Structure formats: C-alpha cells, structure tokens
Amino acid sequence: MILNHQQIVEQCTGQENELSIKPFNESLVEAASYDLSVGAQAITTKSKKIIDLEKGKILTLEGGDCGVVITNERLELGARCAARFGLRSKFSRKGLMAAVGPQVDPGYRGKLVIALFNPTPSPITLTYKTPFLTAEFHLLEEPTDNPYNGPYQDREDLCAEDVALVTERDRIPLGEMMEVLNSLAASVRTMKWYLIAFSGVVTVGITIIAVLVALIAIAAID
C-alpha cells in the first residue's frame, strides 16, 4: 500500500512509528509522496572537493558533469515501510539525470546520497534545501524479519567513497571531454568559414583568368 498525503502526515507527526522524516515540512507532502530537498553537502567532477551548500554556495553541474549530493532529510523506515524515489519532473525536463537504486529497504535510517549527471550542454544549478526528489512510501502487509542493517546505515554526511566516486577516475571526465569536443567543433566551424572564403576567392580568380584569356584570344584574332 502506498501512503497518501494524510497517512504520511500521520506517520511523521502522530503516534505511528513506521516512517519518520526529519526535518518534516508538511508543505512538501504531495498527494501520495514527499519531496526531499538538497542537503548541505555536494561534490562534482569539476569541484573535486565537497561543496558546503549550507553556507550559500551553489551546486552547478556543467554540461557533461557528474556529482553526488546528500539529502537534507533523514529517513527512518520501520520494518513495515519501504521507499522509492526519483528526480522531480522539474529537473528531468531540464535534462538532469539521477542514478537511484530500486528502493530504500525497510529498517533503513539516515540521509540519502544521490548521484547526478547533466548530459546537456547547459549548466544546471541546485541550491540548499531545494526540493529535487519525490519519494513514495509503501507499507508492507507485515514487518520484514530481515530489515536493512548495511554499511550505509545512519548516513549523515558524504564520505570518502562518495568523493572517490567523482574525483578518482583513470579517464578524462565527461565534462572535460565535452569541452574538448566543443572546442573542436568551434575549430571546424572556423575552418569551414575559411574554406568557404577561400573557395570564393578561387572562383573569382578563375573567372578573372578566364576573362583575361578570352581578351587575349580576341586581341590575337584582331
């Protein structure tokens, strides 16, 4: 069963104990989902270090840039509650992509770390506490006897693994590759212009030569 607006509010503010969202903001509750927002930390292939968004800095994903960002909200799921989430359509329409797993398992506690990718040629920006994910919550018929207890339990910050995912690469980052390709494209356009100009000069030159040859031929006949 997917929790609707009223059930999400009841779970997070009442006596129910299968779902907790902290901090909870009722204005972010939709008809049957909750909008999760950008947290205090992010990193991109261009920044190569953690960006402190809480201090007013902006997360900018340039064209071809990858990054990871942590959510502002901490989730606590009971043994009967699972979650699924995806990027809000507002950002999907801009071309932004998010790499997310199939679900958040019952028993998980902590913030979510989201990998982002901008395949477009234009930069996409995100700021602290901007709602960027939509999460829906499923209530199971009975509690699982194997709740989540993995290495990401109680995640509160980006870790070395997240930084390495973005910064430690044995190949050219896609963003830099796109810059090279854009530069090459600009060079090709410039060369095309020169070739067009050169061909015009050659055409004019050939025309002039043809006229001169004709004049010489006429003069010789005379």
MOVEN-V285550 format. One record per pair of residues at least 12 apart in sequence whose ideal C-beta (glycine too) atoms are under 6 Angstrom apart, sorted by sequence separation. I is the first residue (numbers start at 0). J is the second residue. If there is no record, write none. Layout:
BEGIN
i	j
I	J
I	J
END
This chain:
BEGIN
i	j
11	23
39	52
39	53
45	61
97	113
98	114
41	58
97	115
45	64
83	102
8	28
44	64
96	116
7	28
43	64
44	65
81	102
82	103
95	117
43	66
4	28
81	105
41	66
42	67
80	105
94	119
4	30
7	33
41	68
78	105
3	31
78	106
95	123
40	69
76	105
1	31
93	123
37	68
38	69
76	107
38	70
38	71
75	108
35	70
36	71
35	72
73	110
105	143
70	110
106	146
107	147
69	110
70	111
90	131
105	146
106	147
69	112
104	147
87	131
108	152
109	153
110	154
67	112
68	113
108	153
109	154
87	133
67	114
84	132
66	115
112	161
84	134
65	116
20	72
21	73
82	134
83	135
64	117
82	136
19	75
80	136
81	137
60	117
62	119
71	128
62	120
80	138
79	138
17	77
79	139
16	77
61	122
17	79
18	80
17	80
59	122
60	123
79	142
78	142
59	124
78	143
57	124
58	125
78	146
57	126
53	127
52	127
37	125
69	157
37	127
36	128
37	129
36	129
36	130
37	131
67	161
34	130
35	132
34	133
35	134
32	133
33	134
32	135
49	157
63	173
64	174
63	174
61	174
63	177
62	177
40	157
18	136
47	166
42	162
44	165
42	165
44	172
44	174
1	135
2	136
1	137
0	138
END
